[in-house]
Amino acid sequence: MASFHVVRVRVSWTALLALAHFVYLLAGATIFRILEREAENYNRNHFLMEKLNFLANYTCLDGDALEYFVKVILYAKKNGVNPSGNSTNPTNWDFSSSFFFASTVITTIGYGNLSPSTVSGQVFCVFYAFCGIPLNLAFFKQLGKCFTIHLGRLEKGLVSVAVAASLFFIAGTLLFLVIPPLLFSYVEGWTYGEGFYFAFITLSTIGFGDYVVGTNPGKTYIFLYRSVAGVWIIFGLAWLALIFNMAASIMEHVLDQTYPRFRKQEEAENMPSSKTEVNIPPLSSLLSSRSIGPV
């Protein structure tokens, strides 16, 4: 008669998180492909048709000349020059725009729509980021401590920590994610959904660069518009980073309560074994205990 044995498989907590992370990436890649592939094919075919129509209407141009002109446009776009309009387009390197760019460097957002084109600018950008990113992280850490202190003060007059955290989340959401898109949609001519999308993608440091404030050549912006946006990025990023840390802590707590054996197993694996420990006395004690006599 056949007998069945149940084999207990030891699963590492780190391996479980790595597997969940990888599966999450696979699911995201699959969904993004389904959602965006058809639109990409449509845009590509539309652009090819426009090129053919352009060549048919302007017979003085050939395909090579048009391709060269397209490369010139792409080169201008890559170097931060808007190819539409004329030479009266606003500069990308006035003080307000430069302040905005500096804030995207030290916060590691990096939209990609603007970057230094000179060797000296690129070298300075490397050293500026090398020193600025740690400074920015220290600043965020201090802001997180201030937020935590205010949460603790708020907790004293409230029912529980959950109520204080909820108020902190709601107030920050209104201040950094709900109200700013209203301003962006009004100034930039975006829909509210596009403004909210820009706000979250920016504050989460994803920074695709598909939406950037203050880059429309057909609009006239006030001088401090992009500078104020840079300040909003700094404080909003600190708030969202704290929210992400709180969410990660809550997730770990829920997993610990649901699957406590994984955490206990991980802690047991990280603890040093008493069998493998070797206590070596200091050299001075060995020399003092050894009797040295005449030979």
Secondary structure, 3 states (H helix, E strand, C coil): CCCCCCCCCCCCHHHHHHHHHHHHHHHHHHHHHHHHHHHHHHHHHHHHHHHHHHHHHCCCCCHHHHHHHHHHHHHHHHCCCCCCCCCCCCCCCCHHHHHHHHHHHHCCCCCCCCCCCCHHHHHHHHHHHHHHHHHHHHHHHHHHHHHHHHHHHHHHCCCCHHHHHHHHHHHHHHHHHHHHHHHHHHHHCCCHHHHHHHHHHHHCCCCCCCCCCCCCCCCCCCCCHHHHHHHHHHHHHHHHHHHHHHHHHHHHHHHHHHCHHHHHHHHHHHCCCCCCCCCCCCHHHHHHHCCCCCC
